[in-house]
Amino acid sequence: MSSAAASPAASPAAATAAAKVPPLSLSALKTRYPNLYQAYSQLSARQLNCDGMMSEMDPTPTDAATGLATKIMFIDFTQQLTDNGDSPLKTESDGNKFCIFLWKMLDASESGSIGGDACRFFDALYAAYQDIMKLNSTAAKFEHLLGWTIAVCSHGIRALLERGDPDRNRILFKYIAEEFKKIFKLETAAV
């Protein structure tokens, strides 16, 4: 038996414990991604309003710094991130944290009303796009665009495609495609 196999760090439980990374905090969201923060604020207000109407429910936990809900539609935004496995984004990277946050926002946007879900999906995706465009580094922009794409593909956007405004959807996806094209046209040295 090798010494690496005998060490506690080599055990599956230790590997899982070591791989946990804090998620994107709401304070960081407010600073780094103000448009996504605004879209999240709307989901939070909706959740907290529901709490007020349904007194038999446990109150939704809130973030001390922002006052926003940290759990929306049973989606916990404070849950630690675990190892991504085969994902192209490193677990602790800003792009991955952004991706997971956006993916959870898409989850939290679902209520069963396909039209309403489509509107909330668009708001979250467009807000995320706006924040990506404000990034100065090409590498960071690429990582966040990749995170945006992973969130969309992993969650699915059926409601947006079926009930969303096709013209707005087309424009949003055109913007994303154009940004990828710009990055891939750059010289390697510029990245």
C-alpha positions in Angstrom: 0.0 0.0 0.0 1.4 3.4 -1.0 1.8 6.2 1.5 -0.4 8.4 -0.6 -3.2 5.9 -0.4 -2.9 5.7 3.4 -2.9 9.4 3.9 -6.2 11.1 5.1 -6.0 13.5 2.2 -6.2 10.6 -0.3 -9.6 9.4 1.1 -12.7 10.3 -0.8 -14.2 12.0 2.2 -11.1 14.2 2.6 -11.0 15.0 -1.1 -14.6 16.1 -1.0 -14.1 18.2 2.2 -11.0 19.8 0.6 -12.8 20.6 -2.6 -15.5 22.7 -1.0 -15.3 26.4 -2.0 -17.5 29.3 -0.8 -20.0 30.4 -3.4 -20.3 33.9 -4.8 -21.5 36.1 -1.9 -24.3 38.6 -2.3 -21.9 41.4 -1.3 -19.4 40.3 -4.0 -22.3 40.0 -6.5 -23.4 43.6 -5.7 -19.8 44.9 -6.3 -18.7 42.8 -9.3 -22.0 42.1 -11.1 -24.4 45.0 -10.4 -26.9 44.1 -13.1 -27.1 40.4 -12.0 -27.4 41.7 -8.4 -30.5 43.8 -9.5 -32.1 40.8 -11.1 -31.4 38.7 -8.0 -32.9 41.5 -5.9 -36.2 41.1 -7.8 -36.2 37.4 -7.2 -35.5 38.0 -3.5 -38.3 40.5 -3.2 -40.7 38.0 -4.8 -39.6 35.3 -2.4 -39.9 37.5 0.7 -43.3 38.7 -0.5 -44.4 35.1 -0.7 -43.2 34.6 2.9 -45.4 37.4 4.0 -48.5 35.8 2.4 -47.9 32.3 3.7 -47.4 32.6 7.4 -47.2 28.8 7.9 -43.9 28.6 6.0 -40.6 28.9 7.7 -39.2 32.4 7.1 -36.7 32.6 4.3 -33.1 33.1 5.5 -31.6 36.5 4.6 -28.1 37.8 4.1 -27.1 40.1 6.9 -25.1 42.5 4.7 -27.7 43.0 1.9 -31.0 41.9 3.5 -31.7 39.7 0.4 -33.1 36.2 0.6 -30.3 33.5 0.5 -32.8 30.8 -0.4 -35.2 31.3 -3.3 -37.7 28.7 -4.5 -35.8 26.1 -2.4 -32.5 27.0 -4.1 -29.8 27.7 -1.5 -27.4 30.4 -2.7 -25.1 29.9 0.3 -24.3 26.2 -0.5 -20.6 25.4 -0.8 -19.3 24.6 -4.2 -17.8 21.2 -4.8 -15.3 19.9 -7.3 -16.4 20.4 -10.9 -14.9 17.1 -12.1 -14.6 17.5 -15.9 -15.8 21.1 -16.2 -13.5 23.4 -18.0 -13.8 25.9 -15.2 -11.8 25.5 -12.0 -14.1 25.2 -8.9 -12.6 28.3 -7.2 -12.5 30.5 -10.3 -14.6 33.6 -10.6 -16.1 32.3 -13.9 -17.2 29.1 -12.1 -18.8 31.0 -9.2 -20.5 33.2 -11.7 -21.7 30.2 -13.7 -23.1 28.4 -10.6 -24.8 31.5 -9.4 -26.5 32.1 -12.7 -27.5 28.5 -13.0 -29.1 28.7 -9.5 -30.8 32.0 -10.6 -32.4 30.1 -13.5 -33.5 27.4 -11.1 -34.9 30.0 -8.7 -36.7 31.7 -11.6 -39.0 28.7 -12.2 -42.4 28.9 -10.7 -44.5 26.8 -13.0 -45.8 29.7 -15.1 -43.9 29.3 -18.4 -44.5 32.9 -19.5 -43.3 34.2 -16.1 -40.3 31.8 -16.1 -39.4 33.1 -19.6 -39.4 36.7 -18.5 -37.2 35.9 -15.4 -34.8 33.8 -17.4 -34.3 36.6 -19.9 -33.8 39.2 -17.1 -31.1 37.0 -15.4 -29.3 36.1 -18.7 -29.4 39.6 -20.0 -28.2 41.1 -16.7 -25.3 38.5 -16.6 -24.4 39.5 -20.2 -24.3 43.2 -19.3 -22.0 42.4 -16.4 -19.7 40.3 -18.6 -19.3 43.2 -21.1 -17.9 45.4 -18.3 -15.0 43.0 -17.6 -11.7 44.5 -18.7 -9.7 41.3 -19.1 -10.2 39.2 -22.2 -9.4 36.1 -20.2 -12.0 37.0 -17.6 -14.6 37.8 -20.3 -14.0 34.5 -22.0 -14.3 32.6 -18.7 -17.5 34.3 -17.8 -19.0 33.8 -21.3 -18.1 30.1 -21.0 -19.8 30.1 -17.5 -22.9 31.8 -19.0 -23.0 29.2 -21.7 -22.6 26.3 -19.3 -25.3 27.7 -17.0 -27.7 27.9 -20.0 -26.9 24.5 -21.3 -26.9 22.8 -17.9 -30.1 24.3 -16.7 -32.0 24.5 -20.0 -34.1 27.4 -21.2 -37.1 25.7 -22.7 -39.5 28.3 -21.2 -37.5 31.1 -22.7 -37.4 29.5 -26.1 -41.1 28.6 -26.1 -42.6 31.7 -24.5 -40.0 34.4 -24.5 -39.9 37.2 -27.0 -38.1 35.7 -30.1 -36.7 39.0 -31.2 -35.2 39.8 -27.8 -33.9 36.2 -27.5 -32.3 36.4 -30.9 -30.6 39.6 -30.0 -29.2 38.3 -26.7 -27.8 35.1 -28.3 -26.4 37.2 -31.1 -24.6 39.4 -28.6 -23.1 36.4 -26.9 -22.0 34.8 -30.2 -20.4 38.1 -31.3 -18.4 38.3 -28.1 -17.1 34.8 -28.6 -16.2 35.6 -32.2 -14.2 38.7 -31.0 -12.3 36.6 -28.5 -11.4 33.9 -31.0 -10.2 36.5 -33.6 -7.7 37.9 -31.1 -4.1 37.0 -31.4 -3.0 34.5 -28.8 -0.6 37.0 -27.4 -3.4 39.5 -26.8 -5.2 37.1 -24.5 
